[in-house]
């Protein structure tokens, strides 16, 4: 799977860990930055290009990391076609995809440890949208807001 990743300074370290992890699992990774640690950088500069790549289909899924994961999820959800969520637990990591077709996982680099983050990433990437009628109906109601 082609996966896009992005982080500001608050998520930089975890992004690097996740990047190596994804590559070790044979995923193709496109890194939207930051390329280097810069404690003055701003998450929208990296998260928005990632979100646009998810929306356009350039990457199949996205993973964004900032300090808390909050700013990343707020910014990503401004892009039509993106369904981003800040995830801190295993259940939501897969159920968010299965029921809500989540396509951009947000993590808090100052909140979630590296091993827990890897498990969340696996649960997220292994999950598939069930396309059950009730979930599609709910998604359609959300999508109408983008028009
Ligand atoms: C940056 O210091 C921090 O505010 C940012 O990474 C993030 O936590 C915002 O939600």
Backbone and ligand atoms as CSV (ligand in chain L), in Angstrom:
chain,resi,resn,atom,element,x,y,z
A,1,UNK,N,N,0.859,-1.198,0.000
A,1,UNK,CA,C,0.000,0.000,0.000
A,1,UNK,C,C,0.889,1.240,0.000
A,2,UNK,N,N,0.472,2.265,-0.773
A,2,UNK,CA,C,1.235,3.522,-0.763
A,2,UNK,C,C,0.674,4.414,0.344
A,3,UNK,N,N,1.528,4.765,1.264
A,3,UNK,CA,C,1.088,5.502,2.447
A,3,UNK,C,C,1.839,6.819,2.544
A,4,UNK,N,N,1.104,7.895,2.794
A,4,UNK,CA,C,1.712,9.202,2.999
A,4,UNK,C,C,1.831,9.491,4.481
A,5,UNK,N,N,2.932,10.116,4.856
A,5,UNK,CA,C,3.128,10.466,6.262
A,5,UNK,C,C,3.555,11.928,6.363
A,6,UNK,N,N,3.270,12.527,7.499
A,6,UNK,CA,C,3.641,13.924,7.709
A,6,UNK,C,C,3.706,14.200,9.204
A,7,UNK,N,N,4.526,15.168,9.568
A,7,UNK,CA,C,4.617,15.558,10.988
A,7,UNK,C,C,5.264,16.920,11.120
A,8,UNK,N,N,4.909,17.618,12.180
A,8,UNK,CA,C,5.655,18.818,12.573
A,8,UNK,C,C,6.693,18.399,13.613
A,9,UNK,N,N,7.262,19.387,14.289
A,9,UNK,CA,C,8.301,19.083,15.284
A,9,UNK,C,C,7.765,18.220,16.435
A,10,UNK,N,N,6.467,18.418,16.770
A,10,UNK,CA,C,5.891,17.643,17.870
A,10,UNK,C,C,5.739,16.169,17.541
A,11,UNK,N,N,5.723,15.856,16.262
A,11,UNK,CA,C,5.540,14.460,15.848
A,11,UNK,C,C,6.697,13.903,15.057
A,12,UNK,N,N,7.744,14.728,14.893
A,12,UNK,CA,C,8.835,14.354,13.993
A,12,UNK,C,C,9.470,12.993,14.349
A,13,UNK,N,N,9.791,12.840,15.618
A,13,UNK,CA,C,10.464,11.598,16.046
A,13,UNK,C,C,9.593,10.372,15.776
A,14,UNK,N,N,8.318,10.474,16.116
A,14,UNK,CA,C,7.421,9.324,15.901
A,14,UNK,C,C,7.222,9.067,14.411
A,15,UNK,N,N,7.152,10.133,13.625
A,15,UNK,CA,C,7.021,9.948,12.162
A,15,UNK,C,C,8.199,9.127,11.621
A,16,UNK,N,N,9.399,9.457,12.081
A,16,UNK,CA,C,10.576,8.736,11.593
A,16,UNK,C,C,10.504,7.250,11.967
A,17,UNK,N,N,10.036,6.975,13.170
A,17,UNK,CA,C,9.885,5.572,13.616
A,17,UNK,C,C,8.847,4.862,12.741
A,18,UNK,N,N,7.730,5.539,12.508
A,18,UNK,CA,C,6.649,4.933,11.709
A,18,UNK,C,C,7.104,4.713,10.266
A,19,UNK,N,N,7.866,5.642,9.748
A,19,UNK,CA,C,8.368,5.516,8.365
A,19,UNK,C,C,9.220,4.246,8.215
A,20,UNK,N,N,10.157,4.069,9.114
A,20,UNK,CA,C,11.011,2.878,9.082
A,20,UNK,C,C,10.169,1.614,9.251
A,21,UNK,N,N,9.206,1.692,10.145
A,21,UNK,CA,C,8.327,0.542,10.414
A,21,UNK,C,C,7.536,0.162,9.167
A,22,UNK,N,N,6.964,1.159,8.501
A,22,UNK,CA,C,6.168,0.890,7.299
A,22,UNK,C,C,7.034,0.289,6.199
A,23,UNK,N,N,8.223,0.838,6.038
A,23,UNK,CA,C,9.120,0.318,5.000
A,23,UNK,C,C,9.517,-1.123,5.301
A,24,UNK,N,N,9.696,-1.445,6.576
A,24,UNK,CA,C,10.063,-2.822,6.950
A,24,UNK,C,C,8.913,-3.786,6.662
A,25,UNK,N,N,7.704,-3.236,6.538
A,25,UNK,CA,C,6.526,-4.065,6.208
A,25,UNK,C,C,6.165,-3.952,4.725
A,26,UNK,N,N,7.124,-3.509,3.938
A,26,UNK,CA,C,7.023,-3.476,2.461
A,26,UNK,C,C,6.026,-2.457,1.930
A,27,UNK,N,N,5.656,-1.481,2.718
A,27,UNK,CA,C,4.788,-0.427,2.198
A,27,UNK,C,C,5.649,0.604,1.473
A,28,UNK,N,N,5.037,1.226,0.465
A,28,UNK,CA,C,5.692,2.356,-0.196
A,28,UNK,C,C,5.306,3.604,0.603
A,29,UNK,N,N,6.307,4.380,0.996
A,29,UNK,CA,C,6.033,5.530,1.859
A,29,UNK,C,C,6.385,6.823,1.143
A,30,UNK,N,N,5.448,7.768,1.127
A,30,UNK,CA,C,5.764,9.114,0.654
A,30,UNK,C,C,5.747,10.043,1.870
A,31,UNK,N,N,6.892,10.663,2.114
A,31,UNK,CA,C,7.059,11.514,3.292
A,31,UNK,C,C,6.828,12.970,2.893
A,32,UNK,N,N,5.784,13.569,3.464
A,32,UNK,CA,C,5.455,14.965,3.160
A,32,UNK,C,C,6.151,15.939,4.116
A,33,UNK,N,N,7.108,15.454,4.884
A,33,UNK,CA,C,7.859,16.291,5.795
A,33,UNK,C,C,7.230,16.334,7.185
A,34,UNK,N,N,7.906,16.977,8.057
A,34,UNK,CA,C,9.131,17.731,7.878
A,34,UNK,C,C,10.309,16.803,7.588
A,35,UNK,N,N,11.229,17.299,6.764
A,35,UNK,CA,C,12.390,16.487,6.413
A,35,UNK,C,C,13.432,16.503,7.533
A,36,UNK,N,N,13.459,17.587,8.268
A,36,UNK,CA,C,14.403,17.700,9.402
A,36,UNK,C,C,13.654,18.268,10.604
A,37,UNK,N,N,14.184,18.031,11.783
A,37,UNK,CA,C,13.556,18.568,12.992
A,37,UNK,C,C,13.776,20.074,13.054
A,38,UNK,N,N,12.683,20.801,13.174
A,38,UNK,CA,C,12.746,22.266,13.292
A,38,UNK,C,C,11.684,22.674,14.295
A,39,UNK,N,N,12.103,23.087,15.475
A,39,UNK,CA,C,11.122,23.331,16.542
A,39,UNK,C,C,10.222,24.538,16.287
A,40,UNK,N,N,10.421,25.187,15.151
A,40,UNK,CA,C,9.558,26.342,14.824
A,40,UNK,C,C,8.606,26.056,13.666
A,41,UNK,N,N,8.588,24.838,13.182
A,41,UNK,CA,C,7.735,24.573,12.015
A,41,UNK,C,C,6.262,24.447,12.422
A,42,UNK,N,N,5.377,24.462,11.408
A,42,UNK,CA,C,3.927,24.488,11.631
A,42,UNK,C,C,3.270,23.282,10.961
A,43,UNK,N,N,2.455,22.535,11.717
A,43,UNK,CA,C,1.885,21.293,11.175
A,43,UNK,C,C,1.071,21.463,9.886
A,44,UNK,N,N,0.343,22.592,9.666
A,44,UNK,CA,C,-0.426,22.651,8.402
A,44,UNK,C,C,0.467,22.569,7.160
A,45,UNK,N,N,1.708,23.022,7.270
A,45,UNK,CA,C,2.599,23.016,6.103
A,45,UNK,C,C,2.901,21.597,5.614
A,46,UNK,N,N,2.736,20.614,6.472
A,46,UNK,CA,C,3.027,19.225,6.098
A,46,UNK,C,C,1.741,18.385,6.016
A,47,UNK,N,N,0.826,18.686,6.922
A,47,UNK,CA,C,-0.400,17.884,7.003
A,47,UNK,C,C,-1.345,18.187,5.834
A,48,UNK,N,N,-1.445,19.438,5.428
A,48,UNK,CA,C,-2.365,19.776,4.335
A,48,UNK,C,C,-1.917,19.130,3.013
A,49,UNK,N,N,-0.646,19.217,2.622
A,49,UNK,CA,C,-0.235,18.496,1.405
A,49,UNK,C,C,-0.486,16.990,1.494
A,50,UNK,N,N,-0.281,16.423,2.661
A,50,UNK,CA,C,-0.590,14.992,2.839
A,50,UNK,C,C,-2.084,14.753,2.647
A,51,UNK,N,N,-2.901,15.588,3.270
A,51,UNK,CA,C,-4.359,15.421,3.158
A,51,UNK,C,C,-4.796,15.552,1.703
A,52,UNK,N,N,-4.201,16.479,0.977
A,52,UNK,CA,C,-4.551,16.647,-0.443
A,52,UNK,C,C,-4.165,15.407,-1.244
A,53,UNK,N,N,-3.067,14.790,-0.877
A,53,UNK,CA,C,-2.637,13.567,-1.568
A,53,UNK,C,C,-3.570,12.398,-1.260
A,54,UNK,N,N,-4.098,12.366,-0.046
A,54,UNK,CA,C,-5.086,11.332,0.305
A,54,UNK,C,C,-6.365,11.573,-0.498
A,55,UNK,N,N,-6.791,12.832,-0.534
A,55,UNK,CA,C,-8.045,13.171,-1.233
A,55,UNK,C,C,-7.953,12.882,-2.727
A,56,UNK,N,N,-6.784,13.108,-3.314
A,56,UNK,CA,C,-6.627,12.903,-4.761
A,56,UNK,C,C,-6.376,11.436,-5.114
A,57,UNK,N,N,-6.061,10.642,-4.110
A,57,UNK,CA,C,-5.766,9.237,-4.361
A,57,UNK,C,C,-4.302,8.974,-4.667
A,58,UNK,N,N,-3.482,10.031,-4.567
A,58,UNK,CA,C,-2.038,9.833,-4.794
A,58,UNK,C,C,-1.462,8.824,-3.801
A,59,UNK,N,N,-1.974,8.876,-2.574
A,59,UNK,CA,C,-1.627,7.846,-1.588
A,59,UNK,C,C,-2.928,7.199,-1.119
A,60,UNK,N,N,-2.850,5.937,-0.746
A,60,UNK,CA,C,-4.061,5.208,-0.369
A,60,UNK,C,C,-4.548,5.601,1.027
A,61,UNK,N,N,-3.610,5.831,1.901
A,61,UNK,CA,C,-3.932,6.220,3.289
A,61,UNK,C,C,-2.886,7.216,3.770
A,62,UNK,N,N,-3.258,7.978,4.799
A,62,UNK,CA,C,-2.327,8.921,5.391
A,62,UNK,C,C,-2.142,8.686,6.881
A,63,UNK,N,N,-0.981,9.105,7.347
A,63,UNK,CA,C,-0.700,9.097,8.793
A,63,UNK,C,C,-0.038,10.434,9.114
A,64,UNK,N,N,-0.651,11.196,10.023
A,64,UNK,CA,C,-0.108,12.503,10.387
A,64,UNK,C,C,0.156,12.544,11.878
A,65,UNK,N,N,1.268,13.137,12.239
A,65,UNK,CA,C,1.639,13.209,13.652
A,65,UNK,C,C,1.995,14.643,14.024
A,66,UNK,N,N,1.371,15.158,15.061
A,66,UNK,CA,C,1.848,16.399,15.675
A,66,UNK,C,C,2.006,16.097,17.164
A,67,UNK,N,N,2.158,17.111,17.972
A,67,UNK,CA,C,2.421,16.835,19.388
A,67,UNK,C,C,1.291,16.062,20.039
A,68,UNK,N,N,0.085,16.544,19.858
A,68,UNK,CA,C,-1.090,15.883,20.438
A,68,UNK,C,C,-1.870,15.064,19.428
A,69,UNK,N,N,-1.709,15.398,18.161
A,69,UNK,CA,C,-2.540,14.817,17.094
A,69,UNK,C,C,-3.785,15.651,16.830
A,70,UNK,N,N,-4.038,16.621,17.671
A,70,UNK,CA,C,-5.250,17.440,17.534
A,70,UNK,C,C,-5.142,18.394,16.344
A,71,UNK,N,N,-4.071,19.148,16.304
A,71,UNK,CA,C,-3.911,20.105,15.203
A,71,UNK,C,C,-3.888,19.406,13.862
A,72,UNK,N,N,-3.209,18.284,13.805
A,72,UNK,CA,C,-3.132,17.524,12.545
A,72,UNK,C,C,-4.517,17.100,12.087
A,73,UNK,N,N,-5.345,16.634,13.017
A,73,UNK,CA,C,-6.679,16.169,12.615
A,73,UNK,C,C,-7.568,17.340,12.215
A,74,UNK,N,N,-7.452,18.456,12.892
A,74,UNK,CA,C,-8.248,19.635,12.523
A,74,UNK,C,C,-7.871,20.090,11.115
A,75,UNK,N,N,-6.579,20.193,10.857
A,75,UNK,CA,C,-6.121,20.665,9.536
A,75,UNK,C,C,-6.518,19.681,8.441
A,76,UNK,N,N,-6.303,18.404,8.662
A,76,UNK,CA,C,-6.568,17.390,7.625
A,76,UNK,C,C,-8.042,17.352,7.259
A,77,UNK,N,N,-8.906,17.533,8.243
A,77,UNK,CA,C,-10.347,17.447,7.976
A,77,UNK,C,C,-10.900,18.648,7.224
A,78,UNK,N,N,-10.081,19.659,7.004
A,78,UNK,CA,C,-10.508,20.801,6.178
A,78,UNK,C,C,-10.461,20.461,4.689
A,79,UNK,N,N,-9.795,19.376,4.354
A,79,UNK,CA,C,-9.639,18.993,2.942
A,79,UNK,C,C,-10.766,18.033,2.567
A,80,UNK,N,N,-11.558,18.419,1.565
A,80,UNK,CA,C,-12.682,17.582,1.151
A,80,UNK,C,C,-12.203,16.197,0.728
A,81,UNK,N,N,-12.892,15.199,1.193
A,81,UNK,CA,C,-12.525,13.825,0.840
A,81,UNK,C,C,-11.673,13.156,1.904
A,82,UNK,N,N,-11.221,13.950,2.859
A,82,UNK,CA,C,-10.398,13.391,3.937
A,82,UNK,C,C,-11.269,13.100,5.154
A,83,UNK,N,N,-11.060,11.932,5.714
A,83,UNK,CA,C,-11.735,11.548,6.954
A,83,UNK,C,C,-10.640,11.188,7.949
A,84,UNK,N,N,-10.236,12.215,8.699
A,84,UNK,CA,C,-9.114,12.070,9.625
A,84,UNK,C,C,-9.618,11.959,11.055
A,85,UNK,N,N,-8.903,11.239,11.878
A,85,UNK,CA,C,-9.257,11.165,13.299
A,85,UNK,C,C,-8.009,10.953,14.136
A,86,UNK,N,N,-8.030,11.590,15.287
A,86,UNK,CA,C,-6.977,11.378,16.287
A,86,UNK,C,C,-7.285,10.071,17.008
A,87,UNK,N,N,-6.365,9.158,16.950
A,87,UNK,CA,C,-6.589,7.820,17.494
A,87,UNK,C,C,-5.590,7.522,18.624
A,88,UNK,N,N,-6.175,7.068,19.737
A,88,UNK,CA,C,-5.333,6.696,20.881
A,88,UNK,C,C,-5.589,5.270,21.359
A,89,UNK,N,N,-6.507,4.569,20.697
A,89,UNK,CA,C,-6.804,3.214,21.161
A,89,UNK,C,C,-6.999,2.273,19.972
A,90,UNK,N,N,-6.747,1.011,20.234
A,90,UNK,CA,C,-6.748,-0.024,19.195
A,90,UNK,C,C,-8.122,-0.189,18.547
A,91,UNK,N,N,-9.160,-0.186,19.341
A,91,UNK,CA,C,-10.518,-0.376,18.799
A,91,UNK,C,C,-10.836,0.686,17.750
A,92,UNK,N,N,-10.585,1.938,18.097
A,92,UNK,CA,C,-10.912,3.026,17.170
A,92,UNK,C,C,-10.026,2.995,15.929
A,93,UNK,N,N,-8.812,2.487,16.069
A,93,UNK,CA,C,-7.884,2.447,14.930
A,93,UNK,C,C,-8.444,1.598,13.793
A,94,UNK,N,N,-9.135,0.498,14.131
A,94,UNK,CA,C,-9.705,-0.311,13.034
A,94,UNK,C,C,-11.175,0.002,12.795
A,95,UNK,N,N,-11.911,0.292,13.873
A,95,UNK,CA,C,-13.336,0.573,13.692
A,95,UNK,C,C,-13.554,1.877,12.930
A,96,UNK,N,N,-12.631,2.811,13.078
A,96,UNK,CA,C,-12.730,4.069,12.339
A,96,UNK,C,C,-12.677,3.849,10.834
A,97,UNK,N,N,-11.953,2.835,10.415
A,97,UNK,CA,C,-11.903,2.481,8.985
A,97,UNK,C,C,-13.133,1.651,8.622
A,98,UNK,N,N,-13.423,0.649,9.423
A,98,UNK,CA,C,-14.510,-0.291,9.100
A,98,UNK,C,C,-15.868,0.412,8.981
A,99,UNK,N,N,-16.141,1.311,9.892
A,99,UNK,CA,C,-17.465,1.968,9.919
A,99,UNK,C,C,-17.458,3.341,9.248
A,100,UNK,N,N,-16.366,4.085,9.410
A,100,UNK,CA,C,-16.361,5.500,9.007
A,100,UNK,C,C,-15.444,5.787,7.822
A,101,UNK,N,N,-14.813,4.753,7.316
A,101,UNK,CA,C,-13.923,4.898,6.159
A,101,UNK,C,C,-12.807,5.924,6.415
A,102,UNK,N,N,-12.328,5.970,7.636
A,102,UNK,CA,C,-11.204,6.853,7.983
A,102,UNK,C,C,-10.037,6.602,7.021
A,103,UNK,N,N,-9.518,7.685,6.458
A,103,UNK,CA,C,-8.400,7.513,5.523
A,103,UNK,C,C,-7.144,8.275,5.940
A,104,UNK,N,N,-7.208,8.915,7.095
A,104,UNK,CA,C,-6.006,9.600,7.592
A,104,UNK,C,C,-5.948,9.457,9.111
A,105,UNK,N,N,-4.980,8.729,9.563
A,105,UNK,CA,C,-4.788,8.458,10.993
A,105,UNK,C,C,-3.926,9.561,11.596
A,106,UNK,N,N,-4.381,10.150,12.682
A,106,UNK,CA,C,-3.587,11.172,13.375
A,106,UNK,C,C,-3.142,10.640,14.726
A,107,UNK,N,N,-1.895,10.887,15.034
A,107,UNK,CA,C,-1.314,10.414,16.287
A,107,UNK,C,C,-0.641,11.571,17.014
A,108,UNK,N,N,-0.539,11.442,18.316
A,108,UNK,CA,C,0.160,12.441,19.123
A,108,UNK,C,C,1.557,11.948,19.469
A,109,UNK,N,N,2.540,12.621,18.938
A,109,UNK,CA,C,3.927,12.226,19.190
A,109,UNK,C,C,4.342,12.408,20.639
A,110,UNK,N,N,3.608,13.285,21.346
A,110,UNK,CA,C,3.917,13.508,22.760
A,110,UNK,C,C,2.983,12.722,23.655
A,111,UNK,N,N,2.139,11.898,23.031
A,111,UNK,CA,C,1.106,11.176,23.782
A,111,UNK,C,C,1.289,9.663,23.669
A,112,UNK,N,N,1.499,9.202,22.443
A,112,UNK,CA,C,1.524,7.757,22.169
A,112,UNK,C,C,2.964,7.281,21.994
A,113,UNK,N,N,3.324,6.262,22.730
A,113,UNK,CA,C,4.663,5.685,22.630
A,113,UNK,C,C,4.860,4.941,21.325
A,114,UNK,N,N,6.104,4.683,20.998
A,114,UNK,CA,C,6.407,4.117,19.684
A,114,UNK,C,C,5.786,2.727,19.469
A,115,UNK,N,N,5.843,1.871,20.464
A,115,UNK,CA,C,5.324,0.504,20.267
A,115,UNK,C,C,3.803,0.511,20.164
A,116,UNK,N,N,3.176,1.335,20.988
A,116,UNK,CA,C,1.713,1.446,20.896
A,116,UNK,C,C,1.318,2.038,19.547
A,117,UNK,N,N,2.084,3.021,19.091
A,117,UNK,CA,C,1.782,3.650,17.789
A,117,UNK,C,C,1.874,2.620,16.671
A,118,UNK,N,N,2.860,1.744,16.715
A,118,UNK,CA,C,3.003,0.715,15.676
A,118,UNK,C,C,1.765,-0.189,15.660
A,119,UNK,N,N,1.260,-0.539,16.827
A,119,UNK,CA,C,0.071,-1.397,16.882
A,119,UNK,C,C,-1.151,-0.673,16.326
A,120,UNK,N,N,-1.256,0.616,16.599
A,120,UNK,CA,C,-2.366,1.401,16.060
A,120,UNK,C,C,-2.272,1.474,14.537
A,121,UNK,N,N,-1.047,1.641,14.048
A,121,UNK,CA,C,-0.830,1.725,12.594
A,121,UNK,C,C,-1.213,0.405,11.926
A,122,UNK,N,N,-0.839,-0.708,12.517
A,122,UNK,CA,C,-1.188,-2.020,11.948
A,122,UNK,C,C,-2.708,-2.187,11.912
A,123,UNK,N,N,-3.360,-1.870,13.026
A,123,UNK,CA,C,-4.824,-2.023,13.097
A,123,UNK,C,C,-5.494,-1.152,12.035
A,124,UNK,N,N,-4.991,0.041,11.868
A,124,UNK,CA,C,-5.532,0.991,10.870
A,124,UNK,C,C,-5.334,0.478,9.445
A,125,UNK,N,N,-4.139,0.038,9.141
A,125,UNK,CA,C,-3.840,-0.368,7.760
A,125,UNK,C,C,-4.468,-1.710,7.401
A,126,UNK,N,N,-4.650,-2.568,8.381
A,126,UNK,CA,C,-5.241,-3.879,8.101
A,126,UNK,C,C,-6.762,-3.800,7.948
A,127,UNK,N,N,-7.332,-2.707,8.425
A,127,UNK,CA,C,-8.803,-2.597,8.409
A,127,UNK,C,C,-9.307,-2.141,7.044
A,128,UNK,N,N,-10.521,-2.571,6.737
A,128,UNK,CA,C,-11.184,-2.173,5.475
A,128,UNK,C,C,-12.589,-1.677,5.787
A,129,UNK,N,N,-13.035,-0.703,5.006
A,129,UNK,CA,C,-14.402,-0.191,5.143
A,129,UNK,C,C,-15.378,-1.309,4.808
A,130,UNK,N,N,-16.354,-1.544,5.664
A,130,UNK,CA,C,-17.265,-2.670,5.427
A,130,UNK,C,C,-18.266,-2.363,4.312
A,131,UNK,N,N,-18.498,-1.069,4.073
A,131,UNK,CA,C,-19.468,-0.638,3.054
A,131,UNK,C,C,-20.884,-1.087,3.391
A,132,UNK,N,N,-21.152,-1.394,4.631
A,132,UNK,CA,C,-22.516,-1.734,5.045
A,132,UNK,C,C,-23.429,-0.541,4.752
A,133,UNK,N,N,-24.679,-0.841,4.416
A,133,UNK,CA,C,-25.619,0.218,3.983
A,133,UNK,C,C,-25.690,1.340,5.020
A,134,UNK,N,N,-25.768,0.990,6.301
A,134,UNK,CA,C,-25.927,2.027,7.326
A,134,UNK,C,C,-24.692,2.930,7.409
A,135,UNK,N,N,-23.534,2.346,7.138
A,135,UNK,CA,C,-22.309,3.167,7.186
A,135,UNK,C,C,-22.226,4.065,5.962
A,136,UNK,N,N,-22.623,3.540,4.816
A,136,UNK,CA,C,-22.622,4.360,3.602
A,136,UNK,C,C,-23.618,5.512,3.735
A,137,UNK,N,N,-24.765,5.202,4.314
A,137,UNK,CA,C,-25.800,6.229,4.506
A,137,UNK,C,C,-25.254,7.365,5.385
A,138,UNK,N,N,-24.562,6.984,6.435
A,138,UNK,CA,C,-24.022,8.003,7.353
A,138,UNK,C,C,-22.918,8.814,6.680
A,139,UNK,N,N,-22.103,8.122,5.920
A,139,UNK,CA,C,-21.016,8.822,5.212
A,139,UNK,C,C,-21.565,9.805,4.192
A,140,UNK,N,N,-22.625,9.397,3.512
A,140,UNK,CA,C,-23.258,10.300,2.530
A,140,UNK,C,C,-23.717,11.579,3.208
A,141,UNK,N,N,-24.228,11.455,4.411
A,141,UNK,CA,C,-24.695,12.632,5.155
A,141,UNK,C,C,-23.523,13.545,5.505
A,142,UNK,N,N,-22.386,12.941,5.775
A,142,UNK,CA,C,-21.176,13.732,6.058
A,142,UNK,C,C,-20.658,14.376,4.773
A,143,UNK,N,N,-20.654,13.587,3.703
A,143,UNK,CA,C,-20.113,14.075,2.423
A,143,UNK,C,C,-20.908,15.259,1.880
A,144,UNK,N,N,-22.202,15.282,2.182
A,144,UNK,CA,C,-23.037,16.398,1.706
A,144,UNK,C,C,-22.524,17.743,2.234
A,145,UNK,N,N,-21.879,17.719,3.365
A,145,UNK,CA,C,-21.351,18.952,3.960
A,145,UNK,C,C,-20.191,19.517,3.143
A,146,UNK,N,N,-19.592,18.654,2.351
A,146,UNK,CA,C,-18.436,19.100,1.554
A,146,UNK,C,C,-18.855,19.804,0.269
A,147,UNK,N,N,-20.142,19.747,-0.030
A,147,UNK,CA,C,-20.609,20.326,-1.310
A,147,UNK,C,C,-21.079,21.765,-1.126
L,1,LIG,C1,C,3.497,22.142,18.450
L,1,LIG,O1,O,4.271,22.548,19.535
L,1,LIG,C2,C,2.167,21.543,18.880
L,1,LIG,O2,O,1.302,22.549,19.268
L,1,LIG,C3,C,1.612,20.745,17.733
L,1,LIG,O3,O,2.507,19.742,17.394
L,1,LIG,C4,C,0.331,20.009,17.991
L,1,LIG,O4,O,0.326,19.362,19.220
L,1,LIG,C5,C,-0.905,20.710,17.752
L,1,LIG,O5,O,-1.994,20.131,17.883
